Structures are given as C-alpha cells and as structure tokens.
Amino acid sequence: MTVQKWIVRVHKWIALIVGLQIVLWIAGGFVMSAIPIEIVRGEHKVAQHEVEPFDVEGLLSLSDAITAINASAIKSAMLGEMLGQPVWRIVGQDEGLAIIDARNGAILSPIDESTARAIAERDFSGSADIQSAEYVESPPTEYNKSGPVWRVQFDDGDKTTIYVDPSTGEITARRSETWRLFDFFWKLHVMDYDDGADFNHPLLITAAGMAIFVSMSGFILLIVKMRRSLALWRSNRKKAAPADA
C-alpha cells in the first residue's frame, strides 16, 4: 500500500473519531460568541444602589466589634455594608467570619432566610417574585464553590437564581437558564463534563492533536488531488490540440 493510501485511510478514521467533537467545538463557539457574556453573568439584572457615606464617628469601633464577638485575635476586618447599613466583617484566627452591625454591635451572622431573601431582592432588578429560598449544605455543581449557601430562586422566565453566603451576607453567584445553556456548551467545548473547570486535560489535548492531523492531512491530500487533476487537464488539452488545429 502506498504512503498516500495510508494517509487517506488514517485521515478517514481519525476524521470519523473526532468529527463529532469538531462539530461540538464549532457549535459551542457559536453559542458562546452569540450570547453576550454580560447576559450570561446576569449583570443586566443587577439593581444599582447608591450607598451613602457612613459617619464614622457614629459607628462602632473595630476594638468594640472584636469585643462583641469575644475574639482575642483576628486575621482581618473590613467595614462594609449589608442592605445599605454599615457592618463589620471580621475574620477570626480560626478562619471563621462574623458580621457585626456597626451601629449597635449586634451579631448578624450567619444570616437567616429573611435576610437572605432581602439581599437577593435588593440585588435583583426584575419584577418577578421569589419562588423559593433554600439553605443548601451541599450546593449543586453550578455554584462551583463549597457550601453552605442560601439559594434564592426567582419566578422569572430565565429562572434567575442568586446564591448568598450566610457567613458574609454577600452574593457569591448568579445563575440562570442562559448561564446553564452557556455552561453546557462550555463543558462540551473543553470536554470537561464534570464542572468545566479543566481545559488542559489529556482528553482535550489528544482530541485537538487529532483534529490538527485531520486538517493538515486533508490539506495535503487536497493539494495532491489538485495537482493530479491539473496534470490530467493539461494532458487532455495536449491530446486535443492537433484535432483543433
């Protein structure tokens, strides 16, 4: 068997193996380029709020906030806001995090369901109501983080889901049907069918190498075929020349 026949045979078999994946790569690329990433992230549904500057003189000092949680040492502390009100977020020596009301020293963490609902409602700019609020110890893979977390789902067409960290009172993820569609094609695109986080694993590298071989061998076979067709055309033209004369 000639080298060319071997190349043709190998080319066909590899093309048969990776052909479907090549289609999935193209389909995934189309979907991911057609949907704006801002919509995937849900940024168009985030309500904008102006937080007025806090009067530091009227707030609880850091030392008093540390005393309120009976901590002897801390790793970090940050003055921020929750539902428009000033709070201290303090990380203790044991990595535990506490939310302290910076106005009166009340301990707010872990936040309860009503607070999680209020945080999600304040963030959501749509007109839909909350369909459910659930405290989840082991979140689904779409959250991409460990739990526990409050999962608040809205009754809108895109099934918007907002995840609220019970320890910080902060929104840690926004998900929707648009995000899930994007994530589905992303997993197919990178061939990581678990969480889509690994995009340089052996399976993807092998498939990409095989696809490159199919493309290059196909290009070489095309050139060979074109050269043969051109040579045949010239030969036929030379044979027909005397008759035309």
Salt bridges, closest charged atoms under 4 A:
GLU43 OE2 - ARG41 NH1 3.67
GLU81 OE1 - ARG122 NH1 3.90
GLU95 OE2 - LYS75 NZ 2.37
ASP101 OD2 - ARG103 NH2 2.92
GLU113 OE2 - ARG117 NE 3.01
ASP123 OD1 - ARG174 NH2 2.78
GLU134 OE1 - ARG151 NH2 2.68
GLU142 OE1 - ARG180 NE 2.71
ASP156 OD2 - LYS45 NZ 2.95
ASP158 OD2 - LYS45 NZ 3.74
GLU170 OE2 - ARG89 NE 3.87
GLU177 OE2 - ARG180 NH1 2.91
ASP183 OD2 - LYS187 NZ 3.32
